[in-house]
Amino acid sequence: MKKILLSLLVITLVSSCKKETAVAESSENYQTDSVTVPESNVPTESIMPFKQIELTPEQTSKMLAKQNNDTLYITNFFATWCGPCMREIPHFKEKMQELKTEPIKFTFIGLDAREDWETKVKAFAEENNLSDNIVLVDGEKLSPEFFPVNFKKWDGGSIPFTMMRKGDKTDETVGMMSKEMLAEKINSFK
């Protein structure tokens, strides 16, 4: 029985991968590890060099703490190897552009392995023009006590995770957000 279930699972995974490949090949865009990028030789923006900023767990807790101002703080925990993380990043980028004149601060906390910071994270940050918005945390330094002290819903078991905070109001989302969900949550703070 176990062999049958395992065989069905493998077949499902293989067939779903083939479907994604067919879609990617027939599209006018090509898929990178981060976001779908239209094929074009026209430069859109200058690349901001990535400055590797590492936060300790204590510094991360201070950043996540309540601030006594009128700014909405949106903090997204991600990794470049996380498919759902990479699929939701374009929604955040679009909102960042749309709301750039409002008191909203977007921060992306990269949880990639330390050995990927200079390569994969740097490339992702520069390709997506997010160099000024990404900070890094060494996941190996996050103790189990870090999560219940800082979050109501997140135990660190999965990403993406997004926390929004404005004054006393907080919203936490475990898992990927759609464009509509992100807009709805941001609007709930207005």
Contacts in CASP RR format, 6 or more apart in sequence:
PFRMAT RR
TARGET T0000
AUTHOR 0000-0000-0000
METHOD contacts of the structure
MODEL  1
MKKILLSLLVITLVSSCKKETAVAESSENYQTDSVTVPESNVPTESIMPF
KQIELTPEQTSKMLAKQNNDTLYITNFFATWCGPCMREIPHFKEKMQELK
TEPIKFTFIGLDAREDWETKVKAFAEENNLSDNIVLVDGEKLSPEFFPVN
FKKWDGGSIPFTMMRKGDKTDETVGMMSKEMLAEKINSFK
24 30 0 8 1.000
24 31 0 8 1.000
27 36 0 8 1.000
28 38 0 8 1.000
28 39 0 8 1.000
29 36 0 8 1.000
29 37 0 8 1.000
29 38 0 8 1.000
29 39 0 8 1.000
30 36 0 8 1.000
30 37 0 8 1.000
30 39 0 8 1.000
32 127 0 8 1.000
33 80 0 8 1.000
33 86 0 8 1.000
33 120 0 8 1.000
33 124 0 8 1.000
34 80 0 8 1.000
34 86 0 8 1.000
34 89 0 8 1.000
34 124 0 8 1.000
34 127 0 8 1.000
34 128 0 8 1.000
35 86 0 8 1.000
35 89 0 8 1.000
35 90 0 8 1.000
35 93 0 8 1.000
35 127 0 8 1.000
35 128 0 8 1.000
36 90 0 8 1.000
37 127 0 8 1.000
45 129 0 8 1.000
47 126 0 8 1.000
47 127 0 8 1.000
47 129 0 8 1.000
47 131 0 8 1.000
48 126 0 8 1.000
48 129 0 8 1.000
48 131 0 8 1.000
48 132 0 8 1.000
49 126 0 8 1.000
49 131 0 8 1.000
50 121 0 8 1.000
50 122 0 8 1.000
50 125 0 8 1.000
50 126 0 8 1.000
50 131 0 8 1.000
50 134 0 8 1.000
51 131 0 8 1.000
52 117 0 8 1.000
52 118 0 8 1.000
52 121 0 8 1.000
52 122 0 8 1.000
52 136 0 8 1.000
53 134 0 8 1.000
53 135 0 8 1.000
53 136 0 8 1.000
54 135 0 8 1.000
54 136 0 8 1.000
54 137 0 8 1.000
54 138 0 8 1.000
55 63 0 8 1.000
55 109 0 8 1.000
55 135 0 8 1.000
55 136 0 8 1.000
55 137 0 8 1.000
56 137 0 8 1.000
56 141 0 8 1.000
57 137 0 8 1.000
57 141 0 8 1.000
57 142 0 8 1.000
57 143 0 8 1.000
57 146 0 8 1.000
60 109 0 8 1.000
60 137 0 8 1.000
60 146 0 8 1.000
60 150 0 8 1.000
61 146 0 8 1.000
61 149 0 8 1.000
61 150 0 8 1.000
63 75 0 8 1.000
63 107 0 8 1.000
63 135 0 8 1.000
64 73 0 8 1.000
64 75 0 8 1.000
64 150 0 8 1.000
64 163 0 8 1.000
64 165 0 8 1.000
66 165 0 8 1.000
66 167 0 8 1.000
66 168 0 8 1.000
67 73 0 8 1.000
67 165 0 8 1.000
67 167 0 8 1.000
68 167 0 8 1.000
69 103 0 8 1.000
69 167 0 8 1.000
70 103 0 8 1.000
70 166 0 8 1.000
71 103 0 8 1.000
71 104 0 8 1.000
71 105 0 8 1.000
71 166 0 8 1.000
72 102 0 8 1.000
72 103 0 8 1.000
72 104 0 8 1.000
72 105 0 8 1.000
72 164 0 8 1.000
72 165 0 8 1.000
72 166 0 8 1.000
72 186 0 8 1.000
72 189 0 8 1.000
73 104 0 8 1.000
73 105 0 8 1.000
73 107 0 8 1.000
73 163 0 8 1.000
73 164 0 8 1.000
73 165 0 8 1.000
73 166 0 8 1.000
74 92 0 8 1.000
74 104 0 8 1.000
74 105 0 8 1.000
74 106 0 8 1.000
74 107 0 8 1.000
74 162 0 8 1.000
74 163 0 8 1.000
74 164 0 8 1.000
74 186 0 8 1.000
75 107 0 8 1.000
75 108 0 8 1.000
75 109 0 8 1.000
75 162 0 8 1.000
75 163 0 8 1.000
75 164 0 8 1.000
75 165 0 8 1.000
76 85 0 8 1.000
76 88 0 8 1.000
76 92 0 8 1.000
76 106 0 8 1.000
76 107 0 8 1.000
76 108 0 8 1.000
76 109 0 8 1.000
76 160 0 8 1.000
76 161 0 8 1.000
76 162 0 8 1.000
77 108 0 8 1.000
77 109 0 8 1.000
77 110 0 8 1.000
77 111 0 8 1.000
77 159 0 8 1.000
77 160 0 8 1.000
77 161 0 8 1.000
77 162 0 8 1.000
78 85 0 8 1.000
78 86 0 8 1.000
78 89 0 8 1.000
78 108 0 8 1.000
78 109 0 8 1.000
78 110 0 8 1.000
78 111 0 8 1.000
78 159 0 8 1.000
78 160 0 8 1.000
79 85 0 8 1.000
79 110 0 8 1.000
79 111 0 8 1.000
79 112 0 8 1.000
79 159 0 8 1.000
80 86 0 8 1.000
80 112 0 8 1.000
80 116 0 8 1.000
80 120 0 8 1.000
80 121 0 8 1.000
80 124 0 8 1.000
81 112 0 8 1.000
81 120 0 8 1.000
82 159 0 8 1.000
82 160 0 8 1.000
84 159 0 8 1.000
84 160 0 8 1.000
84 175 0 8 1.000
84 176 0 8 1.000
85 159 0 8 1.000
85 160 0 8 1.000
85 176 0 8 1.000
87 176 0 8 1.000
88 160 0 8 1.000
88 176 0 8 1.000
88 177 0 8 1.000
88 178 0 8 1.000
88 182 0 8 1.000
89 108 0 8 1.000
89 128 0 8 1.000
89 130 0 8 1.000
91 177 0 8 1.000
91 178 0 8 1.000
91 179 0 8 1.000
91 182 0 8 1.000
92 106 0 8 1.000
92 108 0 8 1.000
92 182 0 8 1.000
93 128 0 8 1.000
93 129 0 8 1.000
93 130 0 8 1.000
94 179 0 8 1.000
95 106 0 8 1.000
95 182 0 8 1.000
95 183 0 8 1.000
95 186 0 8 1.000
96 106 0 8 1.000
96 133 0 8 1.000
99 186 0 8 1.000
104 186 0 8 1.000
106 133 0 8 1.000
107 133 0 8 1.000
107 134 0 8 1.000
107 135 0 8 1.000
108 130 0 8 1.000
108 133 0 8 1.000
108 134 0 8 1.000
108 135 0 8 1.000
109 134 0 8 1.000
109 135 0 8 1.000
109 136 0 8 1.000
109 137 0 8 1.000
110 121 0 8 1.000
110 134 0 8 1.000
110 135 0 8 1.000
110 136 0 8 1.000
110 137 0 8 1.000
111 137 0 8 1.000
111 139 0 8 1.000
111 159 0 8 1.000
112 120 0 8 1.000
112 121 0 8 1.000
112 136 0 8 1.000
114 138 0 8 1.000
114 140 0 8 1.000
117 136 0 8 1.000
121 134 0 8 1.000
121 136 0 8 1.000
124 130 0 8 1.000
125 131 0 8 1.000
125 134 0 8 1.000
142 156 0 8 1.000
147 154 0 8 1.000
147 155 0 8 1.000
147 156 0 8 1.000
148 155 0 8 1.000
151 161 0 8 1.000
151 163 0 8 1.000
151 172 0 8 1.000
152 170 0 8 1.000
152 172 0 8 1.000
153 172 0 8 1.000
153 174 0 8 1.000
154 161 0 8 1.000
154 163 0 8 1.000
154 172 0 8 1.000
154 174 0 8 1.000
158 174 0 8 1.000
158 175 0 8 1.000
159 175 0 8 1.000
160 175 0 8 1.000
160 176 0 8 1.000
160 177 0 8 1.000
161 172 0 8 1.000
161 173 0 8 1.000
161 174 0 8 1.000
161 175 0 8 1.000
162 172 0 8 1.000
162 173 0 8 1.000
162 175 0 8 1.000
162 177 0 8 1.000
163 170 0 8 1.000
163 171 0 8 1.000
163 172 0 8 1.000
163 173 0 8 1.000
164 170 0 8 1.000
164 171 0 8 1.000
164 172 0 8 1.000
164 185 0 8 1.000
164 186 0 8 1.000
164 189 0 8 1.000
165 171 0 8 1.000
166 189 0 8 1.000
169 189 0 8 1.000
171 185 0 8 1.000
171 188 0 8 1.000
171 189 0 8 1.000
173 181 0 8 1.000
173 185 0 8 1.000
177 185 0 8 1.000
END
